[in-house]
């Protein structure tokens, strides 16, 4: 089976990795180079690829607001130790104008910050409320 750049594979591995999608980002002589949803890069021998993945046989169309030419936001988040709340808010704000949904994404970010405040018990004393005005 020959895969090409852009093909999507779905992990059929352990319960922790089952269902994770990876995109073929390069094809070498005997190796496929894959990138997972969270930005990790993996190398698999062509002869063993079907052992670990089911082939979706579809082109992955990346939305224009996903500009990963300088690396993925997920990689930056991991390197900086951001939690999921911070990552989610920054992701929304980074892509909001590019998507053309700026106000909607600001509102969603405010909601995520309010959840963060509630769940972590932080006392931001009125600062989130100021954003709502």
C-alpha positions in Angstrom: 0.0 0.0 0.0 1.4 3.4 -1.0 0.4 6.4 1.0 1.0 10.0 0.0 1.3 13.4 1.8 -2.0 14.5 3.2 -3.4 11.0 3.8 -4.9 10.5 7.2 -4.3 7.4 9.4 -6.2 6.5 12.5 -4.3 4.7 15.3 -5.6 1.2 16.1 -3.2 0.9 19.1 -3.8 0.7 22.8 -6.7 2.3 24.5 -4.7 5.4 25.2 -3.8 6.0 21.6 -6.7 4.3 19.8 -8.5 6.7 17.5 -5.8 9.4 17.3 -5.5 10.8 13.8 -2.1 11.3 12.1 -1.4 13.0 8.8 1.3 11.8 6.4 3.6 14.8 6.1 6.5 13.1 4.2 7.2 9.9 2.4 10.8 8.7 2.5 12.3 5.6 0.8 11.1 3.0 3.5 9.5 5.3 6.0 6.3 7.4 6.4 6.7 10.6 8.5 3.4 11.3 10.4 2.2 14.2 12.5 -0.4 13.6 15.1 -3.3 15.9 16.1 -1.2 17.3 18.9 1.8 18.1 16.7 4.1 15.2 17.6 6.1 13.7 14.7 6.5 9.9 14.2 8.4 7.7 11.8 7.0 4.3 10.7 8.4 1.7 8.4 6.2 1.4 5.3 6.1 -2.4 5.8 4.7 -2.0 9.3 2.3 0.9 8.9 -0.9 -1.2 8.8 0.1 -2.9 12.1 -0.4 0.4 13.9 -2.9 2.4 11.8 -6.1 2.1 9.8 -6.0 4.1 6.6 -8.7 6.7 6.2 -7.8 7.4 2.6 -8.9 11.0 2.7 -7.2 14.3 2.1 -6.9 16.4 5.1 -7.9 19.9 4.2 -6.3 22.3 6.7 -8.4 25.4 7.3 -6.6 28.6 6.4 -6.6 29.9 10.0 -4.4 26.9 11.0 -1.0 28.3 10.1 1.6 25.9 11.3 4.4 27.1 9.2 6.3 28.2 12.3 5.3 25.2 14.4 2.1 24.2 16.0 0.5 26.1 18.9 0.3 22.8 20.8 4.1 22.4 20.6 4.5 25.9 22.1 2.0 25.2 24.8 3.8 22.0 25.8 7.2 23.8 25.8 5.9 26.6 28.0 3.9 24.3 30.3 0.5 25.9 29.6 -2.5 24.1 31.0 -5.6 23.4 28.8 -7.4 26.5 29.8 -4.5 28.8 28.7 -3.9 26.8 25.6 -7.6 27.0 24.6 -7.8 30.8 25.1 -4.6 31.6 23.3 -5.6 29.3 20.4 -9.0 31.0 20.0 -7.5 34.5 20.2 -4.7 33.6 17.7 -7.1 32.3 15.1 -10.1 34.5 15.8 -9.5 37.2 13.3 -8.2 34.8 10.6 -11.5 32.8 10.9 -13.6 35.9 10.8 -15.3 35.0 14.1 -13.5 37.5 16.4 -16.5 38.4 18.7 -17.7 34.8 19.0 -14.2 33.6 19.9 -13.7 36.4 22.4 -17.0 35.3 24.1 -15.9 31.7 24.1 -12.5 32.7 25.6 -14.3 34.6 28.3 -16.4 31.5 29.1 -13.3 29.3 29.3 -11.7 31.8 31.7 -14.8 31.8 33.8 -14.6 28.0 34.0 -10.9 28.2 34.8 -11.8 30.6 37.7 -14.5 28.4 39.0 -12.7 25.1 38.8 -9.4 26.3 40.1 -10.8 28.5 42.8 -8.7 31.5 41.8 -9.8 34.9 43.0 -9.6 37.3 40.1 -11.9 39.7 42.0 -13.9 41.3 39.2 -11.3 41.1 36.4 -13.2 38.5 34.3 -16.4 40.5 34.9 -14.7 43.6 33.5 -14.1 41.7 30.2 -17.9 41.0 30.0 -18.8 44.7 30.0 
